[in-house]
């Protein structure tokens, strides 16, 4: 047996250890790290994807946009806060209200709004400006029908909020305008959720409106949020969101 001096033996051991470390570094892992099988190239992330978001979109006019209110005072925002308070941390609210919108301009925007794949519920609150301008009830009804169809075609649950026409347009127009929403409810029975009057408890009450007598103030926005939230809460349960 050949005797190897201790100094030479120590040198050989250090060289072997260095070679092992260099090999590990070349493989892209720190020395001492356990070997890991490479991930197959499949075009998919190795990490689990976060669940798709859940969004409620509010398609409306200045009443929805919150004209004259702070950003945190409009009723869609207040509804979002109600969901958070009940523990629905994953529900987002999209305020797609635009001042001056009629059912026609709302229809033109609806397709763009619904390009967001996270939208599972759409609240349609349009018609007020149609009535103020005395637009054809038949045209308004057709525009709303197409908005509803667009939502349903994309597997979006739809809530339709009714409005009322001003008295200065005559009783016949008022009656026809109100009937328009009931007709849509009948046509889409069991397929949409219906709220007869968006401004229930707000319209005609000075303490709930801004000086123009048309747009809700902060107190009025809270009343609208309280009106819509229970049904939206039920819709979220049905869709399985949050």
C-alpha positions in Angstrom: 0.0 0.0 0.0 1.4 3.4 -1.0 1.5 6.0 1.7 0.0 9.4 0.8 1.2 12.4 2.9 -1.6 14.1 4.8 -0.9 17.4 3.0 -1.4 15.8 -0.4 -4.5 14.0 0.7 -6.1 17.3 1.9 -5.3 18.9 -1.4 -7.0 16.1 -3.3 -10.1 16.4 -1.2 -10.3 20.2 -1.7 -10.0 19.7 -5.5 -12.8 17.2 -5.5 -15.1 19.4 -3.5 -14.4 22.3 -5.8 -15.2 20.2 -8.9 -18.6 19.3 -7.3 -19.4 23.0 -6.6 -18.5 24.0 -10.1 -20.7 21.3 -11.5 -23.6 22.5 -9.4 -23.1 26.1 -10.5 -23.1 25.0 -14.1 -26.5 23.4 -13.7 -27.9 26.7 -12.4 -28.4 25.7 -8.7 -26.6 26.7 -5.6 -24.1 24.3 -4.0 -25.9 21.8 -1.8 -29.3 22.5 -3.4 -31.4 19.3 -4.1 -31.8 18.4 -7.8 -35.1 19.3 -9.4 -36.6 17.8 -12.5 -37.0 20.4 -15.3 -40.5 21.6 -16.1 -41.8 20.4 -19.4 -42.2 23.1 -22.0 -45.9 23.2 -22.6 -46.7 26.8 -23.0 -48.3 26.9 -19.6 -46.9 28.6 -16.5 -45.4 26.2 -13.9 -47.2 28.3 -11.2 -51.0 28.0 -10.7 -52.9 30.8 -12.3 -54.8 33.2 -10.1 -58.6 32.8 -10.4 -60.3 35.0 -12.9 -61.7 38.1 -11.3 -65.4 38.7 -10.7 -66.7 42.1 -11.9 -70.1 43.8 -11.7 -70.4 46.4 -14.5 -72.8 49.3 -14.2 -73.9 50.6 -17.6 -75.7 53.8 -17.2 -75.8 57.6 -17.6 -75.0 60.5 -15.2 -77.1 58.9 -12.4 -74.7 56.0 -12.5 -71.6 58.0 -13.1 -72.3 60.1 -10.0 -72.5 63.5 -11.5 -71.8 66.1 -8.8 -70.6 63.6 -6.3 -67.1 62.5 -5.2 -65.7 59.3 -6.6 -66.4 57.4 -3.5 -70.0 58.6 -3.2 -71.6 57.2 -6.4 -73.9 54.2 -5.9 -71.8 51.6 -7.8 -68.9 52.4 -5.5 -71.1 52.2 -2.4 -72.3 48.8 -3.6 -68.8 47.6 -4.0 -68.1 48.7 -0.4 -71.1 46.7 0.8 -69.7 43.5 -0.8 -66.3 44.1 0.8 -68.0 44.6 4.2 -69.7 41.2 3.7 -66.4 39.5 3.0 -66.5 39.4 -0.8 -63.0 40.7 -1.3 -62.7 39.4 -4.9 -65.6 41.3 -6.3 -64.7 44.4 -8.4 -67.1 47.1 -9.5 -66.9 48.8 -12.9 -68.6 52.1 -13.1 -69.4 52.4 -16.8 -71.8 55.4 -16.3 -71.4 58.2 -18.8 -73.2 61.6 -18.5 -75.7 62.2 -21.3 -75.9 58.6 -22.4 -79.1 57.4 -24.0 -80.1 53.8 -24.6 -78.6 54.2 -28.1 -75.2 55.5 -27.0 -75.3 52.9 -24.2 -75.8 50.2 -26.8 -72.8 51.5 -28.7 -70.6 51.3 -25.6 -71.9 48.0 -24.3 -69.8 45.8 -26.6 -66.6 47.5 -25.5 -67.5 47.3 -21.8 -68.2 43.6 -22.1 -64.8 42.8 -23.6 -63.6 42.4 -20.0 -63.9 38.7 -19.4 -64.2 39.1 -15.7 -67.6 40.7 -16.0 -70.2 38.3 -14.7 -73.1 40.7 -13.9 -74.1 43.8 -15.8 -76.5 46.4 -14.3 -78.3 48.3 -17.1 -79.6 51.7 -15.8 -80.5 53.6 -19.0 -83.5 55.4 -20.4 -83.7 58.5 -18.3 -82.2 60.7 -21.0 -84.4 59.1 -23.6 -87.4 60.3 -21.7 -86.0 63.8 -21.1 -85.5 64.2 -24.8 -88.8 62.6 -25.7 -87.2 59.9 -27.9 -89.2 57.1 -29.4 -90.3 54.5 -26.9 -90.0 51.8 -29.6 -86.4 52.8 -30.3 -85.5 52.9 -26.6 -87.0 49.4 -26.1 -85.1 48.0 -29.1 -81.8 49.4 -27.8 -82.4 48.0 -24.4 -83.3 44.6 -25.9 -80.0 44.5 -27.8 -78.0 45.4 -24.7 -79.7 42.6 -22.8 -79.1 40.1 -25.7 -75.5 41.1 -25.9 -75.0 40.5 -22.2 -76.8 37.1 -22.2 -74.9 36.0 -25.3 -71.7 36.4 -23.3 -73.1 34.5 -20.3 -73.4 37.7 -18.3 -76.2 38.0 -15.8 -78.3 41.1 -16.4 -80.1 43.4 -14.0 -82.5 45.9 -15.7 -83.3 49.0 -13.8 -86.5 50.9 -14.8 -86.9 54.6 -15.1 -89.9 56.9 -15.3 -90.7 59.7 -17.8 -91.3 63.3 -16.7 -94.9 64.5 -16.5 -94.5 67.2 -19.1 -94.4 64.7 -21.9 -97.9 63.7 -21.4 -99.7 60.7 -19.8 -99.6 58.6 -22.9 -95.8 58.8 -23.2 -95.4 58.2 -19.5 -97.5 55.1 -19.6 -95.8 53.7 -22.8 -92.3 54.4 -21.3 -93.1 52.6 -18.1 -94.7 49.7 -20.0 -91.5 49.4 -22.0 -89.6 47.9 -19.1 -92.4 45.6 -18.1 -92.5 44.3 -21.7 -88.8 43.6 -21.6 -89.2 41.8 -18.2 -91.9 39.6 -19.8 -89.8 38.9 -22.9 -86.9 37.8 -20.7 -88.8 36.2 -17.9 -86.5 34.2 -15.6 -83.5 35.3 -17.6 -82.9 38.8 -16.1 -83.4 40.5 -12.8 -85.7 43.6 -12.8 -85.8 46.7 -10.5 -88.9 48.7 -11.4 -87.5 52.1 -10.6 -83.9 53.0 -10.0 -84.8 56.2 -8.1 -87.3 54.6 -5.8 -87.3 56.6 -2.6 -85.1 59.3 -4.2 -87.0 61.0 -7.0 -89.1 64.0 -5.9 -87.4 64.3 -2.5 -85.3 67.4 -2.2 -83.3 66.1 0.7 -82.1 63.2 -1.5 -81.2 65.2 -4.6 -78.8 67.9 -5.6 -80.1 71.4 -6.4 -81.0 70.4 -9.9 -83.6 68.1 -8.5 -82.5 65.3 -10.9 -79.2 63.9 -9.7 -79.0 62.2 -6.3 -76.8 63.6 -3.6 -74.7 61.5 -1.3 -77.8 60.5 0.8 -79.7 59.6 -2.4 -76.9 57.5 -3.7 -76.9 55.5 -0.5 -80.6 54.8 -0.9 -80.0 53.5 -4.5 -77.2 51.3 -3.2 -79.4 49.9 -0.5 -82.1 49.2 -3.1 -79.9 47.3 -5.5 -77.6 45.5 -3.2 -79.9 42.7 -1.9 -80.7 41.5 -5.4 -77.1 41.8 -6.6 -76.1 39.8 -3.5 -78.4 37.1 -4.6 -77.2 37.2 -8.2 -73.6 36.9 -7.0 -74.6 33.7 -5.0 -76.2 32.3 -8.2 -73.2 33.0 -10.4 -70.9 31.6 -7.7 -68.7 34.7 -7.3 -66.7 36.3 -4.6 
